[in-house]
Amino acid sequence: MDKRRRYVHFVLILLYLLSSAFSVKAASGLNQEDLDDRARQMLERLTPEEKVGQLFLVTFTGPDAGPRSQIHELITNYHIGGVFLLTENDNFLASDQTLPLALSLTRQLQATEYSYSSEEVQDRVTGVAFRPAFIPLFIGISQEGDGYPYNQILNGLSPLPSQMAIGATWNKSLAYEVGNVMGSELSTLGINMILGPSLDVIETPHVEGSSDLGVRAFGGDPYWVGEMGREFIAGLHAGSQDEMVVVAKHFPGYGSSDRLPEEEVATVRKSLEQLQRIELYPFFAVTGNAQTPEQTADALLTSHIRYQGFQENIRATTKPVTLDPQAFSQLMSLPAFSSWRSSGGVMITNDLGGLAMRKFYESSGQAFNGRNVARDAFLAGNDLLYVGNFSSIDQPDSFVNIVSTLDYFSQKYREDELFAARVDESVLRILKLKYKLYDGTFTLTNAWAPASLPGVTGTNSQVSFDVAQQAATLINPSQNELANIIPDPPGRNDSIVFITDVRTARQCSRCPMQNLIAANAFENAVLRLYSPSSGGQILPSNLISYTLDDLQAMLDAGIGVMQIEADLQAADWIVFSMLNVDQEFQSSSAVKQFLGQRPDLIQDKRLIAFAFNAPYYLDATDISKITAYYALYSKTPKSIDVAVRLLFQELRPAGSLPVSVTGAGYDLNEATFPNPNQTISLMIDQPSVETSEGTPQVPLEIDLRIGNSVPVRTGVILDLNGHPVPDNTVVQFYASRGDGSAPAAYNSETKGGVARAVIRLDHPGLTEIWAESELAKTSQILTFEIPTPNDQVQEPSATPEPTETATPEPTPTFTPTPTEELVVEPIQDDINFGDWFLALIVSMLAGGATYWLAKTFGYFRWSIRFGLLALIGGLLAYLYLALGMPGSETVKTQAGIWGIVGVTLLGSFAGGGSAFGWHNIEKPPKTNGQKTTL
């Protein structure tokens, strides 16, 4: 083999090593235009049946998708776009096998889709042979947090809190963390679509009846629901590594309706302007008004609801938004939604076979017909059609109705050009979303989750504890009053009776029942933390546990019949653990009955109530009879631990109510008003850097002359709970005039808690600027001395210093925290020790590989030089990056660690190449009859 060939082989091997280093990034390097092109190319090769199938998301029964199952036929013969997994359909099995079997099922579903694309088949309609395209399935789930009834997977995953618990922390970073854990764990199971989060705004809680959302929403303020929703979505995307479609629900907003979206088509009588300010606001925040792609919802779930604001007079026959093309079009024309749709946003219907849709058709005097329902929903503007129980009176088999609907759509595609164009439009959106999900390549490897679950799945309890600790809210009395009422926690000789709302659920129809909260859960937590083996604060013999069923039985039985009555009579403390009030569970209202019917059993006792669901089920009279009323908003094990620590005064409640609670006299709208006890900080609105003492440094001077303007801004304005006020809170800036006339007023609105204004200087003399917002009338004052036009002695510019007025004593919860936009931080993208060490390892490996290759190809004496020069070349290339030479910034910011690896390998390759060139220059001449040793 001559030297030229050796050199070529040497180069090819190095190039292969270099290309493999970049192979991970190559797939994700496609831009949106490339993804769109691939989607269009795929669309062109699909048959009508394949296109139509992509529009449908179906449900199925059982944990298996084998060849004999109906779902297998829907995937292979009808090319459906995806599935939803549900507990009620027995898609998940018993607790010890829930996750492994779920993973096996998702892999089986994707493998079924893939296997059918490996060979030619005959078109069911035309009989023409074709090879079906492999398009990975959407595998969706609704997993809202807080376990049953709004989680589908009840066992194995990390217990995560409800959305309302997150909202009660008023901490956006916790919303991100919960989303991150949820996205990571669901993604490892092969689930790539989630229905959530809910962006409903609970403006007025419905305490009773079927319209209660409970803890399924972040709260009752549109701004904060939007902020929490953004971060939760960003967390889902990050945790799943952008391999999950996030579907925000229940669009256009359910919070003000008087029916649950799953149960009946509700009517909301609000104007479009009101809807935009409240219901639609959070959806704006995660679509066109999202700040980053990570915070943007991939899809919206359309709710079965009617809105008077844009559907005018509502009658029984008025279609819900899901089916109304005019209403749907009007919503999508709003700027935030229009831009989001233009960028690929997908619309998904709520379950078209659910109870709400059936009741609507029955009330309209029409029989439920799956084909017509699906057609109407599709023509209204939806892209993906969620069809669950699609049975009807004339055809009780849901599978037969789904097949009939798919065939109907395929036939209509062939016969109706307008319908075909509408199908192509939606399928293109769906394909773009799937290509985005799988980095532009449809392979089984991409679609499959790893065959084994990570060992950490289900073990993340820290985020649940953090949420519980920061969400815990003392509803009544105030913290200062409580310290006087209960100066000490339960003592060693105190008798405590725990009464818990015990309910059961099961993972599948044949799975064993399991408690949502065990009857002795609170008692066991107390024993674990405060028993003689853990400090001896209480005696186990003084603790006893009952259920709300026991309490209800006592109330029904009468006086002096049951043992629980005697124990309550002897108790020093009575601790209630409550869930939501639900007519399905008679004892869920037993606490209210007990407080009203048995005053003899609560006299001279300390009654502590913990709400492990929504906090608004007790009225003012009930609350007045309770010593302390706390809200935890979730029934996770960590929520119970935090409740126990609150009872024993180890923790102070840090949360604030995220919804109005009439019984406690708490109005959320008033609570989010600016705190009147604060002093609003005021400063020149110029780029500044925070010093270590927190004092802003104004880098530029202001030209103080008549006719010029001064930009000013507030600091973060806080509400009564100590959180930044919502966006669009009105702030008035005032500027006094040197002639003594009324001050000039400038209206502004907050963004991120901060308001801005530009003040015109129109009078000579002393000018003072201050700000007010609602009842917050005190602010710092900026003072300027404006020279007269003819005054040549005074300097034309000066640096104004803020002069603070008297500062009232802040409330205990008042904790100012500047928003990010007030602090300019340098971007931390410098090379660090870890990068240097990585480059060193890569260079050493490259040098070793080069040494081995040189020796293998016969360069025995030069092999060490080849290796050393490859090592030196790699380190020099790294040094080029570290010194910030031209182009290095782009490599570091766009390619990250892979850029460092790639550049180092390129340097090693150049070093090895230079060694080869050196060798050719220095090689000794050949002599006749002699070998030359290299």
Buried (B, 14 or more C-beta within 10 A) or exposed (E): EEBEEBBEBBBEBBEEBBEEBBEEBEEEEBEEEEBBBBBEEBBEEBBBBBBBBBBBBBBBBBBBBEEEBBBBBBBBBBBBBBBBBBBEBBBBBBBEBBBBBBBBBBBBBBBBBBBBBEEEEEBEEEEEEBEBBBBBBBBBBBBBBBBBBBBBBBBBBBBBBBBBBBBBBBBBEBBBBBBBBBBBBBBBBBBBBBBBBBBBBBBBBBBEEBBBBBBBBBBBBBBBBBBBBBBBBBBBBBBBEBBBBBBBBBBBBBBBBEBBBBBBBBBBEBEBEBBBBBBBBBBBBBBBBBEEEBBBBBBBBBBBBBBBBBBEEEEEEBBBBBBBEBBBEBBBEBEBBBEBBEEBBBBBBBBBBBBBBBBBBEEBEEEBBBBBBBBBBBBBBBBBBBBBBBBBEEBEEBBBBBBBBBBBBBBBBEEEEEBBEBBBEBBBBBBBBBBBBBBBEBEBEBBBBEEEBEEEBBEBBEBBBBBBBBBBBBBBBEEEEBEEEBEEBBEEEBBBBBBBBBBEBBBBEEBEEBBBBBBBBBBBBBBEBBBEEEEEBBBEEBBBBBBBBBBBBBBEEEEEEBEBBEBBEEBBBBBBBBBBBBEEBEBBBBBBBBBEEBEEBBEEBBBBBBBBBBBBBBBEEBBEBBBBBBBBBBBBBBBBBBBBBBBBBEBEBBBBBBBBBEBBEBBBEEBBBBBBBBBBBBBBBBEBEBEEEEEBEBEEBBEBBBEBEBEBBBBBBBBBBBBBBBBEBBBBBBBBBBEEEEBBEBEBEBBBBBBBBEBEBBBBBEBBBBBBBBEBBBBBBBBBBBBEEEEEEEEEEBEBEBEEEEEEEBBEBBEBEBEEEBEEEEEEEEBEEEBBEBBBEBBBBBBEBBBEBBBEBEBEEBBBBBBBBBBBBBBBBBBBBBEEEEEBEEBBEEBEEBBBBBBBBBBBBBBBBBBBEBBEEEEEEEEEEEEEEB
